[in-house]
Amino acid sequence: MSIREIAQRPGPFASLYIDAEHDTEDAEQQRALRWRALAERLEAAGATDRMIESLAAAVTGSPPEPGRAGRVLIADSERVLIDRRLPHPVQPEIVRVSPLPYLLPLIEYETEEVPHAVAVVDKVGSEMYGVDDDGNVVGETIEGEGHPIHKVRHGGGWSHLSMQRRVEEKVRRNAADIAAELKRLAERIRARVVVLAGDVTARAEVRRALGSIPAQVVEVESGGRAAGTDTEEFAADVRELVAAEARQRRAETVARFDKARGRDDGPAVAGLSATVSALLAANTENLLINAAALGDRTVRLDPEPVRDPGALGALTDKSEHTCRADEALPVGVLVRGGTITPVDEEIAPSEGVGALLRHT
C-alpha cells in the first residue's frame, strides 16, 4: 500500500519507528522484552487491543535479520498497513497513536531515493527492475533469441566471418529489444536515473539503442548475470547513484523555493500559518519540511477533512480539533496531489515548514 493510499484511510493509527531486531544469540529473549515495552507504550498512548495484536504478530512473527537497521510499522484499527525495513536504525524510537498516520520519517527515508531503472545485460538477455516514486518495484527478465551467443575469434575464412556477422546482428537485435523494454519501463515510472551493468559490449549496444531519454543513463562496472557476481557491491553502487540524484532533486527544489521567496509575488510561503493557508486552499505543489524545526507544533484542523481530498469546504483552521502539524500537513498535502521535500534543519523555512504554491 502506498503512502498516498494510507493518508486517505480513516484513523486512528498506530505508528511505530523502531530498531529492527538483530540476529544474535539472545535475539528471541531480547525481542520478547522489547515487544513488551512497546506494547505498554502503545496501550498508554490509546491503542486498541486489535492494533496491539496485529502489530505483535508482525513484530514477533518474522525472524531477526543480521546487521543494524530500522523498521516502520503503521496500523489502523483493522490491520498493519505498512511493515518496512529501513536502511538505518531509528533513534530515538517513535511510538504514536493518533487520528492521522505519522508519515514524515518514512517520507524522509523514501526521498533518499528517486524513481530509477536498473538493467543487468549480457549478449543473451537482461534482468531489469524499476522503482517508482512510491517505492513500488517492477522487475522482469528478457531473454534473447536462441542459445547463448559465442563469437568466432579466429580462423575460418568467409564462412566464419559470415557467422560472426550473424552473431553481431543477433546481439544488436537483442540489445534493441532490451532497450525498447527498458525505455518503456523508465517512462512508466518516470525514472530520473537508468543504471546499466553487465557485459561491456552488450551494455554499450543497449545504451546506443536507448538513444536520447529524459533520465540520466549511467554505466557501472559492478554487477552481472553470471553466477557468483558480487551483488552487494552492485547494490551499493546503485544506492549511491540514486542517492546522489535524490540530493540533486532536493537541492533543485530548495533553489526554486529560495528564488520564489525572493520575489514579492513569488509562488512560495514560509511559516506554519501561511503553509496551513496554502493547504486550506489546496494550493500546495511541494511542502518543504523539517521535523526537528517544526517540533511539537499543532494546528487547529479536523483530521477527517484533512485526509479527504474532496472536503475543501469542511477543511478549516477554525476547527475545535487539534492535530500535530507534522502529521496533518504531510497527510493533507499528499491527498491533494502535492509532493513533500524534507530539508535539513539549517536551511529549513521559518518554523520548519514552507510551500511552493501551484498559483499565486
C-alpha positions as CSV (number, residue, x, y, z in Angstrom):
1,M,0.0,0.0,0.0
2,S,1.4,3.4,-1.0
3,I,1.8,6.3,1.4
4,R,-0.8,8.3,-0.5
5,E,-3.3,5.5,-0.1
6,I,-2.6,5.3,3.7
7,A,-3.0,9.0,4.0
8,Q,-6.7,8.8,2.8
9,R,-7.7,6.0,5.2
10,P,-9.8,6.7,8.3
11,G,-8.0,6.6,11.7
12,P,-7.0,6.1,14.3
13,F,-3.5,4.8,13.6
14,A,-0.6,3.4,15.5
15,S,2.8,4.5,14.0
16,L,6.0,2.7,15.1
17,Y,9.5,3.6,14.1
18,I,11.8,1.2,15.8
19,D,15.1,-0.6,15.6
20,A,14.9,-3.9,13.8
21,E,15.8,-7.0,15.8
22,H,19.4,-8.3,15.3
23,D,20.3,-11.9,14.6
24,T,22.1,-12.6,17.9
25,E,22.3,-15.5,20.3
26,D,19.7,-13.9,22.6
27,A,17.6,-12.4,19.8
28,E,14.3,-14.2,20.9
29,Q,14.7,-13.1,24.5
30,Q,15.5,-9.5,23.5
31,R,12.6,-9.5,21.1
32,A,10.1,-10.5,23.8
33,L,11.4,-7.9,26.2
34,R,11.4,-5.2,23.5
35,W,7.9,-6.0,22.4
36,R,6.6,-6.0,26.0
37,A,7.9,-2.4,26.4
38,L,6.5,-1.4,23.0
39,A,3.1,-2.9,23.8
40,E,3.0,-0.9,27.1
41,R,3.8,2.3,25.3
42,L,1.1,1.6,22.7
43,E,-1.5,0.8,25.4
44,A,-0.6,4.0,27.3
45,A,-1.0,6.0,24.0
46,G,-4.5,4.7,23.5
47,A,-4.0,1.8,21.0
48,T,-6.9,-0.7,20.7
49,D,-6.4,-4.3,21.5
50,R,-6.8,-5.1,17.8
51,M,-4.0,-2.7,16.9
52,I,-1.7,-4.2,19.5
53,E,-2.5,-7.8,18.4
54,S,-1.8,-7.1,14.7
55,L,1.4,-5.3,15.5
56,A,2.5,-8.0,17.8
57,A,2.0,-10.6,15.1
58,A,4.1,-8.5,12.7
59,V,6.9,-7.7,15.1
60,T,7.3,-11.2,16.6
61,G,6.3,-13.2,13.6
62,S,9.3,-12.6,11.4
63,P,12.9,-13.8,12.1
64,P,15.5,-11.4,13.2
65,E,17.8,-10.1,10.5
66,P,21.6,-9.5,10.6
67,G,23.1,-6.0,10.8
68,R,21.8,-2.7,12.1
69,A,18.6,-1.5,10.5
70,G,15.3,0.2,11.3
71,R,11.7,-0.7,10.9
72,V,8.5,1.2,10.4
73,L,5.1,-0.3,11.1
74,I,1.8,1.6,10.7
75,A,-1.5,0.0,11.6
76,D,-5.1,1.2,11.6
77,S,-7.9,-0.3,13.7
78,E,-8.0,-3.4,11.4
79,R,-4.6,-4.4,10.3
80,V,-0.9,-3.5,9.7
81,L,-0.8,-1.2,6.6
82,I,3.0,-0.8,6.3
83,D,5.8,-3.0,7.6
84,R,9.0,-1.9,6.0
85,R,12.7,-2.2,6.8
86,L,14.7,1.0,6.8
87,P,18.3,1.2,5.9
88,H,19.4,2.9,9.2
89,P,18.5,2.4,12.9
90,V,15.8,4.7,14.2
91,Q,16.9,7.0,17.0
92,P,15.0,7.8,19.1
93,E,12.3,5.2,18.6
94,I,8.8,6.6,17.9
95,V,5.5,5.2,19.2
96,R,2.4,7.2,18.4
97,V,-1.4,6.6,18.4
98,S,-3.3,9.4,16.7
99,P,-6.2,10.2,14.3
100,L,-3.7,10.6,11.4
101,P,-0.7,8.4,10.5
102,Y,2.7,9.8,11.2
103,L,4.3,9.5,7.7
104,L,7.1,12.1,7.9
105,P,10.0,9.8,8.9
106,L,9.0,7.3,6.2
107,I,8.8,10.1,3.7
108,E,12.3,11.2,4.7
109,Y,13.7,7.7,4.1
110,E,11.8,7.4,0.8
111,T,13.1,10.7,-0.5
112,E,16.6,9.4,-0.2
113,E,15.7,7.7,-3.5
114,V,14.3,8.8,-6.8
115,P,12.5,6.7,-9.4
116,H,15.1,4.6,-11.2
117,A,15.5,1.7,-13.5
118,V,18.3,-0.9,-13.4
119,A,19.2,-3.3,-16.2
120,V,21.9,-6.0,-16.0
121,V,22.6,-7.2,-19.5
122,D,24.6,-9.7,-21.5
123,K,24.6,-10.9,-25.1
124,V,21.6,-13.1,-24.5
125,G,19.2,-11.0,-22.4
126,S,18.6,-8.8,-19.4
127,E,17.3,-8.7,-15.9
128,M,15.8,-5.3,-15.1
129,Y,13.7,-3.6,-12.5
130,G,12.3,-0.2,-11.8
131,V,11.4,1.6,-8.6
132,D,8.7,4.3,-8.9
133,D,8.1,7.4,-6.7
134,D,6.0,5.4,-4.2
135,G,8.8,2.8,-3.8
136,N,6.9,0.1,-5.7
137,V,9.3,-2.3,-7.5
138,V,8.7,-3.7,-11.0
139,G,11.0,-6.3,-12.4
140,E,11.4,-8.7,-15.3
141,T,13.8,-10.9,-17.3
142,I,14.2,-10.6,-21.0
143,E,15.9,-13.5,-22.9
144,G,17.1,-13.1,-26.5
145,E,16.8,-15.5,-29.4
146,G,18.2,-18.9,-29.3
147,H,21.1,-20.2,-27.2
148,P,24.0,-18.4,-25.6
149,I,25.9,-16.4,-28.2
150,H,29.6,-17.0,-28.8
151,K,31.7,-15.1,-31.3
152,V,34.2,-16.9,-33.5
153,R,37.5,-15.3,-32.7
154,H,40.0,-16.8,-35.2
155,G,40.3,-18.6,-38.5
156,G,37.7,-20.0,-40.8
157,G,37.7,-17.6,-43.7
158,W,34.5,-16.3,-45.2
159,S,32.2,-18.8,-43.6
160,H,33.3,-17.9,-40.1
161,L,33.2,-14.2,-41.0
162,S,29.6,-14.6,-42.1
163,M,28.8,-16.4,-38.9
164,Q,30.4,-13.7,-36.8
165,R,28.3,-11.1,-38.6
166,R,25.2,-13.0,-37.9
167,V,26.1,-13.2,-34.2
168,E,26.8,-9.4,-34.1
169,E,23.4,-8.8,-35.7
170,K,21.7,-11.1,-33.1
171,V,23.4,-9.2,-30.3
172,R,22.2,-5.9,-31.8
173,R,18.7,-7.2,-32.2
174,N,18.6,-8.5,-28.6
175,A,20.0,-5.1,-27.4
176,A,17.3,-3.3,-29.3
177,D,14.6,-5.4,-27.6
178,I,16.2,-4.8,-24.2
179,A,16.5,-1.1,-24.9
180,A,12.9,-0.8,-26.0
181,E,11.6,-2.5,-22.9
182,L,14.0,-0.5,-20.6
183,K,12.8,2.7,-22.2
184,R,9.1,1.7,-21.6
185,L,9.9,0.9,-18.0
186,A,11.8,4.2,-17.5
187,E,8.9,6.2,-19.0
188,R,6.3,4.3,-16.9
189,I,8.0,5.1,-13.6
190,R,9.3,8.5,-14.8
191,A,12.9,7.4,-13.9
192,R,15.4,10.0,-13.2
193,V,18.3,7.5,-13.4
194,V,18.9,4.4,-15.5
195,V,21.7,2.2,-14.4
196,L,23.3,-0.2,-16.9
197,A,25.5,-3.1,-15.8
198,G,26.8,-6.4,-17.1
199,D,28.7,-7.4,-20.2
200,V,30.6,-4.4,-21.6
201,T,29.7,-5.0,-25.3
202,A,26.1,-5.7,-24.5
203,R,25.5,-2.7,-22.4
204,A,27.2,-0.4,-25.0
205,E,24.8,-1.8,-27.6
206,V,21.8,-1.2,-25.2
207,R,22.9,2.3,-24.4
208,R,23.3,3.1,-28.2
209,A,19.8,1.6,-28.8
210,L,18.3,3.6,-26.0
211,G,19.0,6.9,-27.8
212,S,18.0,10.1,-26.0
213,I,15.8,9.7,-23.0
214,P,15.0,12.1,-20.2
215,A,16.7,10.1,-17.5
216,Q,20.4,10.2,-16.7
217,V,22.0,6.9,-18.0
218,V,25.0,5.6,-16.1
219,E,27.1,2.5,-16.7
220,V,28.7,0.7,-13.8
221,E,31.4,-1.9,-13.8
222,S,29.9,-4.0,-11.0
223,G,27.0,-6.3,-11.5
224,G,26.4,-9.1,-13.9
225,R,24.1,-12.1,-14.7
226,A,26.8,-14.7,-14.1
227,A,26.6,-16.9,-11.0
228,G,28.9,-15.6,-8.3
229,T,28.7,-11.9,-9.2
230,D,29.2,-9.6,-6.2
231,T,25.6,-8.4,-5.7
232,E,26.4,-6.3,-2.6
233,E,28.9,-4.2,-4.4
234,F,26.5,-3.7,-7.3
235,A,23.6,-2.8,-4.9
236,A,25.9,-0.2,-3.1
237,D,26.8,1.4,-6.4
238,V,23.2,1.7,-7.4
239,R,22.3,3.1,-4.0
240,E,24.9,5.8,-4.3
241,L,23.9,6.8,-7.8
242,V,20.3,7.1,-6.7
243,A,21.1,8.9,-3.5
244,A,23.2,11.4,-5.5
245,E,20.3,12.1,-7.8
246,A,18.0,12.4,-4.8
247,R,20.3,15.0,-3.3
248,Q,20.3,16.9,-6.6
249,R,16.5,16.9,-6.7
250,R,16.2,18.2,-3.2
251,A,18.7,21.0,-4.0
252,E,16.7,22.0,-7.1
253,T,13.5,22.2,-5.0
254,V,15.2,24.3,-2.3
255,A,16.7,26.6,-5.1
256,R,13.2,27.0,-6.6
257,F,11.8,27.9,-3.2
258,D,14.5,30.4,-2.4
259,K,14.1,32.1,-5.8
260,A,10.3,32.3,-5.3
261,R,10.6,33.6,-1.8
262,G,12.9,36.3,-3.1
263,R,10.1,37.9,-5.1
264,D,7.3,39.9,-3.6
265,D,4.7,38.0,-5.6
266,G,6.7,34.7,-5.7
267,P,4.7,31.4,-5.6
268,A,6.1,30.4,-2.2
269,V,5.2,30.9,1.5
270,A,7.1,30.1,4.7
271,G,5.9,29.6,8.3
272,L,3.2,27.5,9.8
273,S,0.2,29.9,9.4
274,A,0.9,30.6,5.7
275,T,1.6,26.9,5.0
276,V,-1.7,25.9,6.6
277,S,-3.5,28.6,4.5
278,A,-2.0,27.1,1.3
279,L,-3.2,23.7,2.4
280,L,-6.7,25.0,3.1
281,A,-6.8,26.4,-0.5
282,A,-5.4,23.1,-2.0
283,N,-2.6,25.3,-3.3
284,T,0.5,23.3,-2.2
285,E,2.6,22.0,-5.0
286,N,5.5,21.0,-2.8
287,L,5.8,21.1,1.0
288,L,9.2,21.8,2.4
289,I,9.5,20.5,5.9
290,N,12.0,19.7,8.7
291,A,10.7,17.6,11.6
292,A,13.2,19.0,14.2
293,A,12.5,22.6,13.4
294,L,8.7,22.0,13.3
295,G,8.8,20.2,16.6
296,D,5.6,19.6,18.5
297,R,3.6,22.4,17.0
298,T,-0.1,21.8,16.5
299,V,-2.7,23.1,14.1
300,R,-6.5,23.6,14.5
301,L,-7.7,21.2,11.9
302,D,-10.3,18.4,11.9
303,P,-8.4,15.2,10.9
304,E,-11.3,13.8,8.9
305,P,-11.4,16.6,6.2
306,V,-7.6,16.7,6.3
307,R,-7.5,13.1,4.8
308,D,-10.4,13.7,2.4
309,P,-9.3,15.3,-0.9
310,G,-12.8,16.4,-1.7
311,A,-13.5,18.0,1.7
312,L,-12.2,21.5,0.9
313,G,-15.4,23.2,2.2
314,A,-15.1,21.4,5.5
315,L,-11.4,21.9,5.9
316,T,-10.9,25.0,8.1
317,D,-8.5,26.2,10.7
318,K,-11.4,27.2,13.0
319,S,-12.0,23.6,14.0
320,E,-12.4,22.6,17.6
321,H,-10.0,19.7,16.9
322,T,-6.2,20.0,17.2
323,C,-3.7,17.9,15.3
324,R,0.1,17.7,15.3
325,A,1.4,19.7,12.4
326,D,3.9,17.1,11.5
327,E,1.1,14.6,10.9
328,A,-1.6,16.9,9.4
329,L,0.5,18.8,6.9
330,P,2.0,15.8,5.1
331,V,-1.3,13.9,5.0
332,G,-3.2,17.0,3.8
333,V,-0.7,17.7,1.0
334,L,-0.4,14.1,-0.1
335,V,-4.1,13.5,-0.5
336,R,-4.4,16.7,-2.6
337,G,-1.8,15.6,-5.0
338,G,1.2,17.6,-3.7
339,T,4.7,16.4,-3.0
340,I,6.9,16.6,0.1
341,T,10.6,17.6,0.3
342,P,12.2,17.0,3.7
343,V,15.0,19.6,4.1
344,D,18.0,19.9,6.5
345,E,17.3,22.0,9.6
346,E,19.9,24.6,8.8
347,I,18.1,25.5,5.6
348,A,14.5,24.9,6.7
349,P,11.9,27.6,6.3
350,S,10.6,29.6,9.3
351,E,9.0,27.3,11.9
352,G,10.2,24.3,9.9
353,V,7.7,24.5,7.1
354,G,7.1,26.3,3.8
355,A,5.4,25.6,0.5
356,L,5.9,26.1,-3.2
357,L,2.4,27.1,-4.5
358,R,0.5,26.0,-7.5
359,H,-0.6,29.6,-8.2
360,T,-0.2,33.0,-6.6
